Amino acid sequence: MTPTPRRLVLAGGLDIREMSNLTEYRGRLHSTGVRALELDLSAVTSCDRHGLEGLLALAERGDGLVVVVTGARWRHFIGMLGAADVREVRRLHAAARTLVDRRAASE
């Protein structure tokens, strides 16, 4: 029997605590044989640096469980980008663009 993909609709803010919970959940799914997880950001209100970097790390992990991030919008990252040190803005912008472009490519 092939395990079915999982889909989580995330809501509220994504920060270090939420990413820790998602990483743990992903690990549990992986250990039970799940091979696909969709993280839908459509109900997210904000995403800080830890959330952004955590989402990218989950999506880029190559251990057999494919994580797809959908629903990413620029509005999720505006607060983080506005508060970032000027030396970090370019890197954070590029990282956020990766998630937003994935969303646009899937539509």
MOTAUR-V14461 format. One record per residue. N is the residue number from 1. RES is the residue in one letter. SS is DSSP state (H for helix, E for strand, L for the rest). NEAR is the number of other C-alpha atoms within 8 Angstrom. Layout:
n: <N:N>
res: <RES:RES>
ss: <SS:SS>
near: <NEAR:NEAR>
This chain:
n: <1:2:3:4:5:6:7:8:9:10:11:12:13:14:15:16:17:18:19:20:21:22:23:24:25:26:27:28:29:30:31:32:33:34:35:36:37:38:39:40:41:42:43:44:45:46:47:48:49:50:51:52:53:54:55:56:57:58:59:60:61:62:63:64:65:66:67:68:69:70:71:72:73:74:75:76:77:78:79:80:81:82:83:84:85:86:87:88:89:90:91:92:93:94:95:96:97:98:99:100:101:102:103:104:105:106:107>
res: <M:T:P:T:P:R:R:L:V:L:A:G:G:L:D:I:R:E:M:S:N:L:T:E:Y:R:G:R:L:H:S:T:G:V:R:A:L:E:L:D:L:S:A:V:T:S:C:D:R:H:G:L:E:G:L:L:A:L:A:E:R:G:D:G:L:V:V:V:V:T:G:A:R:W:R:H:F:I:G:M:L:G:A:A:D:V:R:E:V:R:R:L:H:A:A:A:R:T:L:V:D:R:R:A:A:S:E>
ss: <L:L:L:L:L:E:E:E:E:E:E:E:E:E:L:H:H:H:H:H:H:H:H:H:H:H:H:H:H:H:H:L:L:L:L:E:E:E:E:E:E:E:E:E:E:E:E:L:H:H:H:H:H:H:H:H:H:H:H:H:L:L:L:L:L:E:E:E:E:E:L:L:L:H:H:H:L:H:H:H:H:H:H:L:L:H:H:H:H:H:H:H:H:H:H:H:H:H:H:H:H:H:H:H:H:H:L>
near: <2:3:7:7:9:8:8:8:9:10:9:8:9:14:11:9:7:9:13:8:8:8:9:8:8:9:8:8:9:11:7:6:7:13:11:11:14:12:12:13:12:11:9:12:9:11:15:12:9:11:13:12:9:10:10:10:8:9:10:7:8:6:4:6:11:10:11:9:14:12:9:12:9:8:8:11:12:8:11:10:10:6:6:8:6:6:5:8:10:8:7:10:9:8:11:11:8:8:12:12:8:10:13:7:6:5:4>
